[in-house]
Amino acid sequence: MNLPGDRLVPIVGGACVMLSTLMAVLVTPWSLAVTAFIGANLVFYGALGWCPATLLLQRFGIRQACPATAMRSQKSSSARAE
């Protein structure tokens, strides 16, 4: 299955939320801090189309489907190269 990065961000975020919630039940309630952090990143991603997970996905070679997001990442990478 070849999903674009724009679809993988919510999938990875949802899986991490489920895992950290399970950890909160089984291990320690402090794991809910991870859930809150992931939720904040998903809100950030929904508002701006970018979150820290997109950087990781780009490092792994996952393409971005949204042209605006891809254009933004190309601009930032070209600015870093200069």
KAUR-V192591 format. One line per field, one symbol per residue. phi: phi as a letter, one per 30 degrees, with the letter a starting at -180 (. if undefined). A space follows every 50 residues. Layout:
phi->???
This chain:
phi->.ccdedcdeddddddddddddddddccaddddddeddddddddedddcib aeddddddddiddcddeddddddddddddddd
